[in-house]
Amino acid sequence: MRGLGAGQRIFELRERPPAIPLTGVAVPPTARGPIVFENVSFEYPSRKGVEVLKDFNLKLEVGESVAIVCVF
């Protein structure tokens, strides 16, 4: 029975609106080329003044896969 409750909770979490609003513009599926992040800084709305990213730079070439892992 615990599995049923856990499954229900997963669906509730999936339907919940994100705590951090999504912003930006839609990218058409035909767009190709590198993706470049330059001097990106980020802090969570709930932790004002605590920068998670500061002056972050990254260039991803077409077909390249990257995983970003933060360790605190």
C-alpha positions as CSV (number, residue, x, y, z in Angstrom):
1,M,0.0,0.0,0.0
2,R,2.9,2.4,0.6
3,G,3.8,2.1,-3.0
4,L,0.4,3.4,-4.1
5,G,0.7,6.4,-1.8
6,A,4.2,7.1,-3.1
7,G,3.0,6.9,-6.7
8,Q,0.1,9.3,-6.0
9,R,2.6,11.7,-4.4
10,I,4.8,11.6,-7.5
11,F,1.8,12.6,-9.7
12,E,1.0,15.4,-7.3
13,L,4.5,16.8,-7.5
14,R,4.5,16.6,-11.3
15,E,1.3,18.7,-11.5
16,R,2.5,21.3,-8.9
17,P,3.5,24.7,-10.4
18,P,7.2,25.3,-10.2
19,A,8.5,27.4,-7.3
20,I,10.8,29.2,-9.7
21,P,8.9,30.6,-12.6
22,L,10.1,29.6,-16.1
23,T,11.1,32.6,-18.2
24,G,12.6,33.0,-21.6
25,V,11.6,32.5,-25.2
26,A,10.7,29.4,-27.1
27,V,13.5,28.0,-29.4
28,P,12.2,26.7,-32.7
29,P,13.1,23.0,-33.2
30,T,14.9,24.0,-36.4
31,A,17.4,26.1,-34.5
32,R,20.9,24.6,-34.7
33,G,24.3,25.8,-33.5
34,P,26.2,26.2,-30.3
35,I,24.6,27.2,-27.0
36,V,26.6,29.8,-25.1
37,F,26.2,31.0,-21.5
38,E,28.3,34.1,-20.6
39,N,28.7,35.6,-17.2
40,V,25.5,33.9,-15.8
41,S,24.7,34.5,-12.1
42,F,21.9,32.8,-10.2
43,E,20.4,32.8,-6.7
44,Y,17.2,31.1,-5.5
45,P,14.4,33.5,-4.7
46,S,14.2,31.9,-1.2
47,R,17.9,32.6,-0.5
48,K,18.5,36.2,-1.6
49,G,22.2,37.2,-1.6
50,V,23.5,33.6,-1.8
51,E,24.8,33.1,-5.3
52,V,24.7,29.6,-6.6
53,L,26.3,30.6,-9.9
54,K,28.5,33.6,-10.3
55,D,30.0,34.7,-13.7
56,F,29.4,31.1,-15.1
57,N,30.5,30.6,-18.7
58,L,29.8,27.5,-20.8
59,K,29.8,26.7,-24.5
60,L,28.0,23.6,-25.8
61,E,28.6,22.5,-29.3
62,V,26.0,20.8,-31.5
63,G,25.6,17.2,-30.4
64,E,27.5,17.6,-27.1
65,S,25.9,16.5,-23.8
66,V,26.9,17.9,-20.5
67,A,25.8,17.2,-16.9
68,I,26.2,19.9,-14.3
69,V,26.4,18.7,-10.7
70,C,26.5,21.1,-7.7
71,V,28.2,19.9,-4.6
72,F,27.8,22.0,-1.4
